[in-house]
Amino acid sequence: MDGIFDHSGLGLTRGEVSLAPSDPAWTAAYEQLAVKLRAALSDSAIAVEHVGSTAVPGLPAKPILDVALGMRPGVDPDTVVEALTSLGFIYRGSAEEDDGLDLMFGWEDTPRHRVVNLHVATYDGRRWREWVVFRDRLRADSQARDTYAALKADLARRFPNDRQAYIAGKDTFVASILAT
């Protein structure tokens, strides 16, 4: 990706769980990536957002960018897959979603070393709103952010080689934030 991620501190071996302190380089890498994504899907993408923990200043995170790509309703998924795989993204599958698209991609700088998780959904659909609302609430509420940081640290200590258990351990907290 033309050096976007050089010196960003981003990347983690698939399956591992390790947290890094919040780093402004993550936002800079996201901004460069967003330009490429907008150019590749200019006819069908409505918005690109930096989501997940790397998008929340002061929140320790797995050093993997989470990016949400909001698409126009009715976009052909095959067109999206073709455009993103041409940029080097690995298509990881889709989920059934009542209100449209829900595709997942990853980008690795070396095999099994994930740098980006790219979530593609219908703009303003349920999944899109969840990603953006969760990020915005953590940015606005330092107490929620700090509680989430403590939970993530505990889960990372308990599950350093089990990313699925780490993710599952956050579900109740995420649901509580989205319910408020």
VENBELHU-V257097 format. One record per pair of residues at least 12 apart in sequence whose C-alpha atoms are under 7 Angstrom apart, sorted by the first residue. I is the first residue (numbers start at 1). J is the second residue. Records with the same first field share a line. If there is no record, write none. Layout:
I=J / J
This chain:
4=29 / 32
5=29
8=25 / 26 / 29
9=63
10=63 / 64 / 115
11=63 / 64 / 113 / 114 / 115
12=63 / 64 / 113 / 114 / 115
13=112 / 113 / 114
14=112 / 113 / 114
15=161 / 162 / 163
16=160 / 161 / 162 / 163
17=62 / 156 / 159 / 160 / 161 / 162 / 163
18=62 / 156 / 160
19=60 / 61 / 62 / 63
20=60 / 61 / 62 / 63
21=59 / 60 / 61
22=54 / 57 / 58 / 59 / 60 / 61
26=54
27=55
30=50
34=48
40=83
41=83
44=71 / 72 / 75
45=69 / 70 / 71 / 72
46=70 / 71 / 72 / 123
47=69 / 70
48=68 / 69 / 70
49=67 / 68 / 69
50=66 / 67 / 68
51=66 / 67 / 68 / 131 / 132 / 135
52=66 / 135
56=135 / 138 / 139
59=145 / 149
60=149
64=114 / 115 / 116 / 117
65=115 / 116 / 117
66=116 / 117 / 118
67=117 / 118 / 119
68=118 / 119 / 120
69=119 / 120 / 121
70=120 / 121 / 122 / 123 / 128
71=121 / 122 / 123
72=122 / 123
73=100 / 122
88=107
89=105 / 106 / 107
90=105 / 106 / 107
91=104 / 105 / 106
92=104 / 105 / 106
99=125 / 126
100=121 / 122
101=120 / 121 / 122
102=120 / 121
103=119 / 120 / 121
104=118 / 119 / 120
105=117 / 118 / 119
106=118
130=178
134=177 / 178
155=169
